[in-house]
Amino acid sequence: MMASFDVGESQKFNLRAACLIMKDGKVLFQRFHDSDFWFLPGGRVEMMEDTEQTIERELREEYGWRIKDKKLVWIVENFFRLEGRDFHELGLYYLVRINGDPGPTDEDFTGPENISVSR
């Protein structure tokens, strides 16, 4: 169960945790193939899961990566419209270092969940 809920038929609240992953002066972004919106890797927090566990779970599920170090750097309140719904999102953003090499640095690639990734 995600820490996310609907408010009527046209609004939604999300609690999200995400990662700022940098290498060689580049930042990792991702998007779903059918979307024009790019975002930092991460996802919605599950009930009774702390946000550090969320980013560890998401990076493991989406890329098979393990986190070496993490530090909370931003808390962002975001309002946006997507697919006809208004979203109110509270995001906790962590600066993250990955164990080993986090993959390509100069070209887009596709992750296991059919997510496009770009630096």
Contact map, one row per residue, 1 for C-alpha under 8 A:
11100000000000000000000000000000000000000000011000000000000000000000000000000000000000000000000000000000000000000000000
11110000000000000000000000000000000000000001111000000000000000000000000000000000000000000000000000000000000000000000000
11111000000001100000000000000000000000000001111000000000000000000000000000000000000000000000000000000000000000000000000
01111100000111100000000000000000000000000001100000000000000000000000000000000000000000000000000000000000000000000000000
00111110000111000000000000000000000000000000000000000000000000000000000000000000000000000000000000000000000000000000000
00011111111110000000000000000000000000000000000000000000000000000000000000000000000000000000000000000000000000000000000
00001111111110000000000000000000000000000000000000000000000000000000000000000000000000000000000000000000000000000000000
00000111111000000000000000000000000000000000000000000000000000000000000000000000000000000000000000000000000000000000000
00000111111000000000000000000000000000000000000000000000000000000000000000000000000000000000000000000000000000000000000
00000111111100000000000000000000000000000000000000000000000000000000000000000000000111000000000000000000000000000000000
00000111111110000000000000000000000000000000000000000000000000000000000000000000000011110000000000000000000000000000000
00011110011111000000000000000000000000000000000000000000000000000000000000000000000011110000000000000000000000000000000
00011110001111100000000000000000000000000000000000000000000000000000000000000000000000111000000000000000000000000000000
00111000000111110000000000000000000000000001000000000000000000000000000000000000000000111100000000000000000000000000000
00110000000011111000000000000000000000000001100000000000000000000000000000000000000000001110000000000000000000000000000
00000000000001111100000000000000000000000111100000100000000000000000000000000000000000001111000000000000000000000000000
00000000000000111110000000000000000000000111100000110110000000000000000000000000000000000011110000000000000000000000000
00000000000000011111000000000000000000011110000000000010000000000000000000000000000000000011110000000000000000000000000
00000000000000001111100000000000000000011100000000000010000000000000000000000000000000000000111100000000000000000000000
00000000000000000111110000110000000000011000000000000000000000000000000000000000000000000000111100000000000000000000000
00000000000000000011111000110000000000000000000000000000000000000000000000000000000000000000001111000000000000000000000
00000000000000000001111111110000000000000000000000000000000000000000000000000000000000000000000110000000000000000000000
00000000000000000000111111100000000000000000000000000000000000000000000000000000000000000000000000000000100000000000000
00000000000000000000011111000000000000000000000000000000000000000000000000000000000000000000000000000000100000000000000
00000000000000000000011111100000000000000000000000000000000000000000000000000000000000000000000000000000000000000000000
00000000000000000000011111110000000000000000000000000000000000000000000000000000000000000000000000000000100000000000001
00000000000000000001111011111000000000000000000000000000000000000000000000000000000000000000000000000000000000000000001
00000000000000000001110001111100000000011000000000000000000000000000000000000000000000000000000000000000000000000000111
00000000000000000000000000111110000001111000000000000000000000000000000000000000000000000000000000000000000000000000111
00000000000000000000000000011111000001111000000000000000000000000000000000000000000000000000000000000000000000000011110
00000000000000000000000000001111101111100000000000000000000000000000000000000000000000000000000000000000000000000011100
00000000000000000000000000000111111110000000000000000000000000000000000000000000000000000000000000000000000000000111000
00000000000000000000000000000011111000000000000000000000000000000000000000000000000000000000000000000000000000000111000
00000000000000000000000000000001111100000000000000000000000000000000000000000000000000000000000000000000000000000000000
00000000000000000000000000000011111110000000000000000000000000000000000000000000000000000000000000000000000000000000000
00000000000000000000000000000011011111000000000000000000000000000000000000000000000000000000000000000000000000000000000
00000000000000000000000000000011001111100000000000000000000000000000000000000000000000000000000000000000000000000000000
00000000000000000000000000001110000111110000000000000000000000000000000000000000000000000000000000000000000000000000000
00000000000000000000000000001110000011111000000000000000000000000000000000000000000000000000000000000000000000000000000
00000000000000000111000000011100000001111100000000000000000000000000000000000000000000000000000000000000000000000000000
00000000000000000111000000011100000000111110000000000000011000000000000000000000000000000000000000000000000000000000000
00000000000000011110000000000000000000011111000000000110011000000000000000000000000000000000000000000000000000000000000
00000000000000011100000000000000000000001111100000000110010000000000000000000000000000000000000000000000000000000000000
01110000000001111000000000000000000000000111110000000100000000000000000000000000000000000000000000000000000000000000000
01110000000000111000000000000000000000000011111011100100000000000000000000000000000000000000000000000000000000000000000
11100000000000000000000000000000000000000001111110000100000000000000000000000000000000000000000000000000000000000000000
11100000000000000000000000000000000000000000111110000000000000000000000000000000000000000000000000000000000000000000000
00000000000000000000000000000000000000000000011111000000000000000000000000000000000000000000000000000000000000000000000
00000000000000000000000000000000000000000000111111101100000000000000000000000000000000000000000000000000000000000000000
00000000000000000000000000000000000000000000100111111100000000000000000000000000000000000000000000000000000000000000000
00000000000000011000000000000000000000000000100011111110000000000000000000000000000000000001000000000000000000000000000
00000000000000001000000000000000000000000000000001111111000000000000000000000000000000000000000000000000000000000000000
00000000000000000000000000000000000000000000000011111111100000000000000000000000000000000000000000000000000000000000000
00000000000000001000000000000000000000000111110011111111110000000000000000000000000000000000000000000000000000000000000
00000000000000001110000000000000000000000110000000111111111000000000000000000000000000000000000000000000000000000000000
00000000000000000000000000000000000000000000000000011111111100000110000000000000000000000000000000000000000000000000000
00000000000000000000000000000000000000000000000000001111111110000000000000000000000000000000000000000000000000000000000
00000000000000000000000000000000000000001110000000000111111111000000000000000000000000000000000000000000000000000000000
00000000000000000000000000000000000000001100000000000011111111111110000000000000000000000000000000000000000000000000000
00000000000000000000000000000000000000000000000000000001111111111100000000000000000000000000000000000000000000000000000
00000000000000000000000000000000000000000000000000000000111111110000000000000000000000000000000000000000000000000000000
00000000000000000000000000000000000000000000000000000000011111110000000000000000000000000000000000000000000000111000000
00000000000000000000000000000000000000000000000000000000001111111000000000000000000000000000000000000000000000110000000
00000000000000000000000000000000000000000000000000000000001111111100000000000000000000000000000000000000000000000000000
00000000000000000000000000000000000000000000000000000000001100111110000000000000000000000000000001100100000000000000000
00000000000000000000000000000000000000000000000000000001001100011111000000000000000000000000000001100000000000000000000
00000000000000000000000000000000000000000000000000000001001000001111110000000000000000000000000111100000000000000000000
00000000000000000000000000000000000000000000000000000000000000000111110000000000000000000000000111100000000000000000000
00000000000000000000000000000000000000000000000000000000000000000011111000000000000000000000000111000000000000000000000
00000000000000000000000000000000000000000000000000000000000000000011111100000000000000000000011110000000000000000000000
00000000000000000000000000000000000000000000000000000000000000000000111110000000000000000000011100000000000000000000000
00000000000000000000000000000000000000000000000000000000000000000000011111000000000000000001111000000000000000000000000
00000000000000000000000000000000000000000000000000000000000000000000001111100000000000000001111000000000000000000000000
00000000000000000000000000000000000000000000000000000000000000000000000111110000000000000001110000000000000000000000000
00000000000000000000000000000000000000000000000000000000000000000000000011111000000000000111100000000000000000000000000
00000000000000000000000000000000000000000000000000000000000000000000000001111100000000000111100000000000000000000000000
00000000000000000000000000000000000000000000000000000000000000000000000000111110000000011110000000000000000000000000000
00000000000000000000000000000000000000000000000000000000000000000000000000011111000000111110000000000000000000000000000
00000000000000000000000000000000000000000000000000000000000000000000000000001111100001111000000000000000000000000000000
00000000000000000000000000000000000000000000000000000000000000000000000000000111110001110000000000000000000000000000000
00000000000000000000000000000000000000000000000000000000000000000000000000000011111111100000000000000000000000000000000
00000000000000000000000000000000000000000000000000000000000000000000000000000001111111100000000000000000000000000000000
00000000000000000000000000000000000000000000000000000000000000000000000000000000111110000000000000000000000000000000000
00000000010000000000000000000000000000000000000000000000000000000000000000000000111111000000000000000000000000000000000
00000000011100000000000000000000000000000000000000000000000000000000000000000000111111100000000000000000000000000000000
00000000011100000000000000000000000000000000000000000000000000000000000000000011110111110000000000000000000000000000000
00000000001111000000000000000000000000000000000000000000000000000000000000000111110011111000000000000000000000000000000
00000000001111000000000000000000000000000000000000000000000000000000000000001111000001111100000000000000000000000000000
00000000000011110000000000000000000000000000000000000000000000000000000000001110000000111110000000000000000000000000000
00000000000001110000000000000000000000000000000000000000000000000000000000111100000000011111000000000000000000000000000
00000000000000111100000000000000000000000000000000000000000000000000000000111100000000001111100000000000000000000000000
00000000000000011100000000000000000000000000000000100000000000000000000111110000000000000111110000000000000000000000000
00000000000000001111000000000000000000000000000000000000000000000000000111110000000000000011111000000000000000000000000
00000000000000001111000000000000000000000000000000000000000000000000011111000000000000000001111100000000000000000000000
00000000000000000011100000000000000000000000000000000000000000000000011110000000000000000000111110000000000000000000000
00000000000000000011110000000000000000000000000000000000000000000011111000000000000000000000011111000000000000000000000
00000000000000000000110000000000000000000000000000000000000000000011110000000000000000000000001111100000000000000000000
00000000000000000000100000000000000000000000000000000000000000001111100000000000000000000000000111111100000000000000000
00000000000000000000000000000000000000000000000000000000000000001111000000000000000000000000000011111100000000000000000
00000000000000000000000000000000000000000000000000000000000000000000000000000000000000000000000001111100000000000000000
00000000000000000000000000000000000000000000000000000000000000000000000000000000000000000000000001111110000000000000000
00000000000000000000000000000000000000000000000000000000000000001000000000000000000000000000000001111111000000000000000
00000000000000000000000000000000000000000000000000000000000000000000000000000000000000000000000000001111100000000000000
00000000000000000000000000000000000000000000000000000000000000000000000000000000000000000000000000000111111110000000000
00000000000000000000001101000000000000000000000000000000000000000000000000000000000000000000000000000011111000000000011
00000000000000000000000000000000000000000000000000000000000000000000000000000000000000000000000000000001111100000000011
00000000000000000000000000000000000000000000000000000000000000000000000000000000000000000000000000000001111110000000011
00000000000000000000000000000000000000000000000000000000000000000000000000000000000000000000000000000001011111000001111
00000000000000000000000000000000000000000000000000000000000000000000000000000000000000000000000000000001001111100001110
00000000000000000000000000000000000000000000000000000000000000000000000000000000000000000000000000000000000111110111100
00000000000000000000000000000000000000000000000000000000000001100000000000000000000000000000000000000000000011111111100
00000000000000000000000000000000000000000000000000000000000001100000000000000000000000000000000000000000000001111110000
00000000000000000000000000000000000000000000000000000000000001000000000000000000000000000000000000000000000000111110000
00000000000000000000000000000001100000000000000000000000000000000000000000000000000000000000000000000000000001111111000
00000000000000000000000000000111100000000000000000000000000000000000000000000000000000000000000000000000000001111111100
00000000000000000000000000000111100000000000000000000000000000000000000000000000000000000000000000000000000111100111110
00000000000000000000000000011110000000000000000000000000000000000000000000000000000000000000000000000000000111100011111
00000000000000000000000000011100000000000000000000000000000000000000000000000000000000000000000000000000111110000001111
00000000000000000000000001111000000000000000000000000000000000000000000000000000000000000000000000000000111100000000111
